[in-house]
Amino acid sequence: MNARKQQKLRKQLEERKADIESNVAYMADEIRSIGVDQDDENGSLGNHIADDGSNVTEAERLVTISEDFQNLLGQIDAALERMEDGTYGTCLRCGKPIGEERLEAFPYVAYCIECQSIIEREQALRAGA
């Protein structure tokens, strides 16, 4: 991969990282606000039980999405580190180049499509066992 294309992908990664960090911060504020609302209601006395359930469900949804974003941030940080150490674009499992089309679609990937398929099958087998 040439330096110009890699620089373009670095910029995409950095922009994506900033966007995700902003979303994570927003969700953390939302989760805190749900908790404050519950505290203000003195343990929900006087509220309808369905309202309490909705708040809990919304908080759980936000936590789940936030965890997914944190995972993606880790992948982005790892990709930026690989750019720094010169291993970006090389599969961490087999050492072969990752296809440029794959990197353009998902610039944070660490594995070629073949190795990613193998890893996912192994994970599915372990989860089913």
Secondary structure, 3 states (H helix, E strand, C coil): CCHHHHHHHHHHHHHHHHHHHHHHHHHHHHHHHHHHHHHHCCCCCCCCHHHHHHHHHHHHHHHHHHHHHHHHHHHHHHHHHHHHHCCCCECCCCCCECCHHHHHHCCCCCCCHHHHHHHHHHHHHHHHC
